[in-house]
Amino acid sequence: MAKRLVQAIGLKRRLRALADLEGDPAALQKGVGKLRRTDRRRPPWTIRRRWDTTRLDGDGNDLFVMSKQGAPASRVLMYLHGGGYMFGPFATEWAAMGRVAAGTGCDFAMFMYPRAPEHGAQTTLDATVAAYEMLVARYGAGNVLVVGTSAGGGLAVALMTSLRDSGRPLPSCAVLLSPGVDMTLQSDVAALEPGDVMLPVAHVRSAGRIYARDLGPGHPIVSPINADLAGLPPLHLFVADSEILRPSLESFAERARSAGTETHVVLGEDAQHTWPIAPTPDGRIALDRIKEIVGGYA
């Protein structure tokens, strides 16, 4: 049902058309603007009526922290949204994180990180590190759990490698939902693309180039599959069986394990890209699994 809905919306076709505009900055900006119409850059009413919301200013970037009304928690989920580094977050992401936080007794924080094409990867990573440090100041590093979806999952890995390299304290774990760890898509994905109802190869590669700017899409900040993956907190990856990111995610998991980082993979059968945030029966099952993971780090 979810796959048919995504196909009906025509998202894959629209993302492929956006990739065709990469060489025309004005047309690209216009196309991005159209796709941003469904963004939810402020807590929706469904969240505000159940959670106390605090807006923190991270150098001009909003960091919204949601706490149960009258009962702030000692732990927080730092959520980094999807959208190819250019869009989001979406209403489904707010709803999913609200459910996970409510089911685990956590607060949750949504960071509106700087997006492409207006900003590049280094600026986005620097802002994300600053936002993370704001949460560490409030909760302590051991009480921060990072959750990242798609592009936000790749950013989450870049965040953790940056924290490690600079000697900063790391979060207790990371939950990564179809993370974009290789924006070059070097793996052979030709057989998978027809069955991926959401992502075209052209969009992933184009988004990687736009986001990377002068760094290049293979840079470890942009494609953290190329980073040193040693010394990271436990990683929990959710991967759909038919998505074009699957080969790179399986390779990433192998590299992380080889580097000594505890890594777990949950494979979604007959699932779509980022299915855990979808309002479907399979999505709800995946969210329950995420609640179990988060609860294990209490």
The 8 nearest C-alpha neighbors of each residue, nearest first, counted from 0:
[[1, 3, 2, 4, 279, 5, 6, 280],
 [2, 0, 4, 3, 5, 279, 277, 271],
 [3, 1, 5, 4, 0, 6, 196, 271],
 [2, 4, 6, 0, 1, 5, 7, 196],
 [3, 5, 7, 1, 6, 2, 0, 8],
 [6, 4, 8, 2, 7, 3, 1, 9],
 [5, 7, 3, 9, 4, 8, 196, 2],
 [8, 6, 4, 9, 5, 3, 10, 2],
 [9, 7, 5, 6, 10, 4, 11, 3],
 [8, 10, 6, 7, 12, 11, 13, 5],
 [11, 9, 13, 12, 8, 14, 197, 5],
 [12, 10, 197, 14, 13, 198, 9, 199],
 [11, 13, 15, 9, 10, 14, 16, 199],
 [14, 12, 10, 16, 15, 11, 17, 9],
 [15, 13, 17, 11, 16, 12, 202, 10],
 [14, 16, 12, 18, 17, 13, 202, 199],
 [17, 15, 13, 19, 14, 18, 12, 20],
 [18, 16, 14, 19, 20, 15, 13, 30],
 [19, 17, 202, 15, 20, 16, 21, 205],
 [18, 20, 16, 17, 21, 15, 22, 201],
 [21, 19, 27, 17, 18, 23, 22, 26],
 [22, 20, 18, 23, 19, 27, 24, 205],
 [21, 23, 20, 24, 19, 27, 26, 18],
 [22, 24, 20, 26, 21, 25, 27, 28],
 [25, 23, 27, 26, 28, 22, 21, 20],
 [26, 24, 28, 27, 23, 29, 30, 20],
 [27, 25, 29, 23, 28, 24, 30, 20],
 [26, 28, 24, 30, 20, 29, 25, 23],
 [29, 27, 31, 25, 30, 26, 24, 32],
 [30, 28, 32, 26, 27, 31, 25, 33],
 [29, 31, 27, 33, 32, 28, 26, 17],
 [32, 30, 28, 34, 33, 29, 27, 35],
 [33, 31, 29, 35, 30, 34, 28, 36],
 [34, 32, 30, 31, 35, 36, 29, 37],
 [33, 35, 31, 36, 32, 30, 37, 86],
 [36, 34, 32, 38, 37, 33, 86, 31],
 [35, 37, 34, 38, 33, 32, 39, 86],
 [36, 38, 35, 39, 89, 34, 87, 90],
 [39, 37, 87, 89, 35, 88, 36, 40],
 [38, 40, 89, 41, 88, 90, 37, 87],
 [39, 41, 38, 88, 42, 111, 87, 89],
 [42, 40, 39, 43, 63, 61, 38, 111],
 [41, 43, 46, 47, 44, 40, 39, 93],
 [44, 42, 45, 46, 41, 47, 39, 90],
 [43, 45, 47, 46, 48, 42, 49, 41],
 [44, 46, 43, 48, 47, 49, 94, 42],
 [47, 45, 44, 43, 49, 48, 50, 42],
 [48, 46, 44, 50, 49, 45, 43, 42],
 [47, 49, 46, 45, 50, 44, 51, 43],
 [50, 48, 47, 46, 68, 67, 45, 51],
 [51, 49, 67, 47, 68, 66, 65, 46],
 [50, 52, 68, 66, 65, 67, 47, 53],
 [53, 51, 65, 64, 50, 66, 54, 63],
 [52, 54, 64, 63, 55, 65, 51, 62],
 [53, 55, 63, 62, 64, 61, 52, 56],
 [54, 56, 62, 61, 63, 57, 53, 64],
 [57, 55, 61, 59, 60, 58, 62, 54],
 [56, 58, 60, 59, 130, 61, 55, 62],
 [59, 57, 60, 56, 126, 61, 129, 130],
 [58, 60, 57, 56, 61, 113, 55, 126],
 [61, 59, 57, 58, 56, 111, 112, 62],
 [62, 60, 56, 111, 55, 57, 110, 63],
 [61, 63, 110, 55, 109, 54, 111, 56],
 [64, 62, 54, 109, 108, 53, 55, 61],
 [63, 65, 108, 53, 52, 107, 54, 62],
 [64, 66, 52, 107, 51, 106, 50, 108],
 [67, 65, 106, 71, 51, 50, 68, 52],
 [66, 68, 50, 70, 71, 51, 69, 65],
 [69, 67, 51, 50, 70, 66, 49, 71],
 [68, 70, 67, 71, 51, 66, 50, 72],
 [69, 71, 67, 68, 72, 66, 51, 106],
 [72, 70, 66, 67, 69, 106, 73, 68],
 [73, 71, 105, 74, 106, 70, 104, 66],
 [72, 74, 138, 142, 71, 75, 105, 106],
 [75, 73, 142, 105, 72, 143, 106, 138],
 [74, 76, 106, 107, 143, 105, 77, 144],
 [77, 75, 107, 144, 145, 108, 143, 78],
 [76, 78, 145, 108, 146, 107, 144, 75],
 [77, 79, 146, 109, 147, 108, 76, 145],
 [80, 78, 151, 147, 110, 146, 148, 109],
 [81, 79, 151, 88, 148, 147, 78, 87],
 [82, 80, 149, 150, 148, 151, 87, 83],
 [81, 83, 86, 87, 84, 85, 150, 80],
 [82, 84, 150, 85, 206, 81, 86, 149],
 [85, 83, 82, 114, 150, 115, 86, 210],
 [84, 86, 115, 114, 83, 82, 116, 31],
 [87, 85, 82, 35, 84, 83, 88, 38],
 [88, 86, 38, 89, 82, 81, 80, 39],
 [87, 89, 80, 38, 39, 81, 92, 40],
 [88, 90, 87, 38, 39, 92, 91, 37],
 [89, 91, 93, 92, 39, 94, 88, 38],
 [92, 90, 94, 89, 93, 276, 95, 277],
 [93, 91, 95, 94, 90, 89, 276, 96],
 [94, 92, 90, 96, 91, 95, 97, 89],
 [93, 95, 91, 97, 92, 96, 98, 90],
 [96, 94, 92, 98, 97, 276, 93, 91],
 [97, 95, 99, 98, 93, 94, 100, 92],
 [96, 98, 94, 100, 95, 99, 101, 93],
 [99, 97, 101, 95, 96, 100, 102, 94],
 [100, 98, 96, 102, 101, 97, 290, 103],
 [101, 99, 105, 97, 103, 102, 98, 104],
 [102, 100, 98, 104, 99, 103, 97, 105],
 [101, 103, 99, 100, 104, 98, 290, 105],
 [104, 102, 100, 105, 101, 294, 290, 99],
 [105, 103, 101, 100, 102, 72, 106, 74],
 [106, 104, 100, 74, 75, 72, 103, 107],
 [105, 107, 75, 66, 65, 72, 100, 74],
 [108, 106, 76, 75, 65, 64, 77, 100],
 [107, 109, 64, 77, 63, 78, 76, 65],
 [110, 108, 78, 63, 62, 77, 111, 79],
 [109, 111, 62, 112, 79, 61, 108, 63],
 [112, 110, 61, 60, 62, 109, 113, 40],
 [111, 113, 110, 123, 114, 60, 127, 126],
 [114, 112, 123, 118, 111, 60, 115, 122],
 [115, 113, 85, 118, 84, 117, 112, 116],
 [116, 114, 117, 118, 85, 210, 84, 119],
 [115, 117, 118, 209, 114, 210, 85, 119],
 [118, 116, 115, 114, 119, 113, 28, 85],
 [119, 117, 115, 114, 116, 113, 122, 123],
 [120, 118, 210, 122, 121, 211, 212, 115],
 [119, 121, 123, 211, 210, 122, 124, 221],
 [120, 122, 124, 123, 119, 125, 220, 211],
 [123, 121, 125, 120, 124, 119, 126, 118],
 [124, 122, 120, 113, 126, 121, 125, 112],
 [123, 125, 127, 121, 126, 122, 120, 128],
 [126, 124, 122, 128, 127, 123, 121, 129],
 [125, 127, 129, 123, 124, 128, 122, 130],
 [128, 126, 130, 124, 129, 125, 131, 123],
 [127, 129, 131, 125, 130, 126, 124, 132],
 [128, 130, 126, 132, 127, 131, 125, 133],
 [131, 129, 127, 133, 132, 128, 57, 126],
 [130, 132, 128, 134, 133, 129, 127, 135],
 [131, 133, 135, 129, 134, 130, 136, 128],
 [134, 132, 130, 136, 131, 135, 129, 137],
 [133, 135, 137, 131, 136, 132, 138, 130],
 [134, 136, 139, 140, 132, 138, 137, 133],
 [135, 137, 133, 134, 138, 139, 132, 140],
 [138, 136, 134, 135, 139, 133, 132, 73],
 [137, 139, 135, 142, 136, 134, 73, 74],
 [140, 138, 135, 142, 141, 136, 137, 143],
 [141, 139, 135, 170, 142, 143, 168, 169],
 [142, 140, 171, 139, 143, 170, 169, 144],
 [141, 143, 74, 140, 139, 138, 75, 144],
 [144, 142, 170, 75, 140, 141, 74, 76],
 [145, 143, 76, 172, 170, 171, 173, 77],
 [146, 144, 173, 77, 76, 78, 174, 172],
 [147, 145, 174, 78, 173, 175, 77, 79],
 [152, 148, 146, 151, 79, 175, 78, 155],
 [147, 149, 176, 152, 151, 81, 80, 178],
 [148, 150, 178, 81, 177, 152, 179, 151],
 [151, 149, 81, 179, 83, 153, 152, 84],
 [152, 150, 147, 79, 148, 80, 154, 81],
 [153, 147, 151, 178, 148, 155, 149, 175],
 [152, 154, 179, 180, 178, 150, 156, 155],
 [153, 155, 151, 157, 152, 156, 158, 150],
 [154, 156, 152, 158, 153, 157, 147, 151],
 [157, 155, 159, 153, 158, 154, 160, 223],
 [158, 156, 154, 160, 220, 155, 159, 223],
 [159, 157, 155, 161, 156, 160, 154, 162],
 [158, 160, 162, 156, 161, 157, 163, 155],
 [159, 161, 163, 157, 162, 158, 164, 156],
 [160, 162, 164, 158, 159, 163, 157, 165],
 [163, 161, 167, 159, 165, 160, 164, 166],
 [164, 162, 160, 166, 161, 165, 167, 159],
 [163, 165, 161, 162, 166, 160, 167, 159],
 [166, 164, 162, 163, 167, 161, 160, 168],
 [167, 165, 163, 164, 162, 168, 161, 169],
 [166, 168, 162, 165, 163, 169, 164, 161],
 [169, 167, 140, 166, 162, 170, 163, 141],
 [168, 170, 140, 167, 162, 171, 159, 163],
 [171, 169, 143, 140, 144, 172, 141, 145],
 [170, 172, 141, 144, 232, 143, 169, 142],
 [173, 171, 233, 232, 144, 170, 234, 145],
 [172, 174, 145, 234, 146, 144, 235, 175],
 [173, 175, 146, 235, 234, 236, 145, 147],
 [176, 174, 236, 147, 152, 178, 146, 148],
 [175, 177, 148, 237, 178, 273, 236, 149],
 [178, 176, 149, 238, 273, 237, 272, 148],
 [179, 177, 149, 152, 153, 176, 175, 148],
 [178, 180, 153, 150, 149, 181, 152, 182],
 [179, 181, 153, 222, 223, 224, 178, 182],
 [182, 180, 222, 183, 184, 179, 224, 247],
 [181, 183, 207, 222, 204, 184, 203, 216],
 [182, 184, 204, 181, 185, 216, 217, 207],
 [185, 183, 186, 182, 181, 204, 247, 200],
 [184, 186, 183, 187, 181, 247, 188, 182],
 [187, 185, 184, 188, 246, 247, 183, 244],
 [186, 188, 189, 185, 246, 190, 184, 191],
 [187, 189, 191, 190, 243, 186, 192, 246],
 [190, 188, 191, 192, 187, 193, 243, 200],
 [191, 189, 188, 192, 193, 187, 194, 243],
 [192, 190, 188, 189, 243, 194, 193, 241],
 [191, 193, 195, 194, 189, 243, 190, 188],
 [194, 192, 195, 191, 190, 196, 189, 199],
 [195, 193, 192, 191, 196, 241, 242, 190],
 [194, 196, 242, 192, 197, 193, 241, 198],
 [197, 195, 194, 6, 198, 2, 11, 5],
 [196, 198, 11, 195, 10, 5, 272, 199],
 [199, 197, 11, 195, 196, 200, 202, 243],
 [200, 198, 201, 202, 11, 15, 192, 203],
 [199, 201, 203, 202, 204, 198, 192, 243],
 [200, 202, 199, 204, 203, 205, 18, 15],
 [203, 201, 205, 18, 200, 199, 204, 15],
 [204, 202, 206, 200, 205, 201, 182, 207],
 [203, 205, 207, 183, 201, 202, 206, 182],
 [204, 206, 202, 208, 207, 203, 18, 201],
 [207, 205, 209, 203, 208, 204, 202, 210],
 [208, 206, 182, 204, 216, 210, 205, 209],
 [207, 209, 211, 216, 205, 206, 210, 212],
 [210, 208, 206, 207, 211, 212, 116, 205],
 [209, 211, 119, 207, 115, 120, 208, 212],
 [212, 210, 208, 215, 214, 216, 120, 209],
 [211, 213, 214, 209, 210, 119, 215, 208],
 [212, 214, 215, 211, 119, 208, 216, 210],
 [215, 213, 211, 212, 218, 216, 217, 120],
 [214, 216, 211, 213, 217, 218, 212, 208],
 [217, 215, 208, 207, 211, 218, 221, 183],
 [216, 218, 222, 215, 183, 219, 221, 182],
 [217, 219, 221, 220, 216, 215, 222, 214],
 [220, 218, 223, 226, 222, 225, 221, 217],
 [221, 219, 157, 218, 223, 222, 120, 121],
 [220, 222, 218, 219, 216, 223, 211, 217],
 [221, 223, 181, 219, 180, 224, 217, 182],
 [224, 222, 219, 226, 225, 180, 220, 157],
 [223, 225, 180, 222, 251, 226, 181, 219],
 [226, 224, 223, 219, 222, 227, 218, 217],
 [227, 225, 219, 223, 224, 228, 160, 220],
 [226, 228, 229, 225, 160, 258, 223, 224],
 [229, 227, 255, 226, 258, 231, 230, 260],
 [230, 228, 258, 231, 227, 260, 259, 255],
 [229, 231, 260, 228, 232, 259, 163, 258],
 [230, 232, 229, 260, 228, 233, 159, 160],
 [231, 233, 172, 171, 234, 230, 170, 260],
 [234, 232, 261, 172, 262, 173, 260, 231],
 [235, 233, 262, 173, 174, 172, 263, 261],
 [234, 236, 174, 263, 264, 262, 175, 173],
 [237, 235, 264, 175, 176, 265, 263, 174],
 [238, 236, 265, 176, 177, 264, 266, 175],
 [237, 239, 266, 177, 267, 265, 236, 245],
 [240, 238, 267, 270, 242, 271, 241, 266],
 [239, 241, 268, 267, 242, 266, 270, 269],
 [242, 240, 239, 195, 191, 194, 243, 270],
 [243, 241, 195, 244, 239, 245, 272, 240],
 [242, 244, 191, 245, 192, 188, 195, 241],
 [245, 243, 242, 247, 246, 248, 177, 179],
 [244, 246, 248, 243, 247, 242, 249, 238],
 [247, 245, 249, 248, 244, 186, 250, 243],
 [246, 248, 250, 249, 245, 244, 251, 186],
 [249, 247, 251, 245, 250, 246, 252, 244],
 [248, 250, 252, 246, 251, 247, 245, 253],
 [251, 249, 247, 253, 248, 252, 254, 246],
 [250, 252, 248, 254, 249, 253, 224, 247],
 [253, 251, 255, 249, 250, 254, 248, 256],
 [254, 252, 250, 256, 251, 255, 257, 249],
 [255, 253, 257, 251, 256, 252, 258, 250],
 [254, 256, 258, 252, 228, 260, 257, 253],
 [257, 255, 259, 260, 253, 258, 254, 262],
 [256, 258, 254, 259, 255, 253, 260, 229],
 [257, 259, 229, 255, 256, 260, 228, 254],
 [260, 258, 256, 257, 229, 261, 255, 230],
 [261, 259, 256, 255, 229, 258, 231, 262],
 [260, 262, 233, 256, 234, 259, 263, 232],
 [263, 261, 234, 233, 235, 256, 260, 252],
 [262, 264, 235, 236, 234, 265, 261, 252],
 [265, 263, 236, 237, 235, 266, 262, 238],
 [266, 264, 237, 236, 238, 267, 263, 235],
 [267, 265, 238, 239, 237, 240, 264, 268],
 [266, 268, 239, 270, 240, 238, 265, 269],
 [267, 269, 270, 240, 266, 239, 241, 271],
 [268, 270, 240, 267, 241, 271, 239, 2],
 [271, 269, 239, 268, 267, 274, 240, 241],
 [270, 272, 274, 239, 273, 242, 2, 241],
 [271, 273, 274, 242, 239, 177, 197, 270],
 [274, 272, 177, 275, 176, 276, 271, 148],
 [273, 275, 277, 271, 276, 272, 282, 270],
 [276, 274, 282, 285, 277, 273, 286, 283],
 [277, 275, 274, 95, 282, 92, 91, 273],
 [276, 278, 274, 282, 279, 275, 91, 273],
 [279, 277, 282, 276, 283, 280, 91, 275],
 [278, 280, 282, 281, 277, 283, 1, 0],
 [281, 279, 283, 282, 284, 278, 277, 285],
 [282, 280, 284, 279, 283, 285, 275, 274],
 [281, 283, 275, 279, 285, 277, 280, 284],
 [282, 284, 286, 280, 285, 281, 279, 287],
 [283, 285, 281, 287, 282, 286, 280, 288],
 [284, 286, 288, 282, 275, 287, 283, 281],
 [287, 285, 289, 283, 288, 284, 275, 290],
 [288, 286, 290, 284, 285, 289, 283, 291],
 [287, 289, 285, 291, 286, 290, 292, 284],
 [290, 288, 286, 292, 291, 287, 293, 285],
 [289, 291, 287, 293, 288, 292, 99, 294],
 [292, 290, 294, 288, 289, 293, 295, 287],
 [293, 291, 289, 295, 294, 290, 288, 296],
 [294, 292, 290, 295, 291, 296, 289, 103],
 [295, 293, 291, 296, 292, 297, 103, 290],
 [294, 296, 292, 293, 297, 291, 290, 103],
 [297, 295, 294, 293, 171, 292, 172, 144],
 [296, 294, 295, 293, 142, 74, 103, 104]]
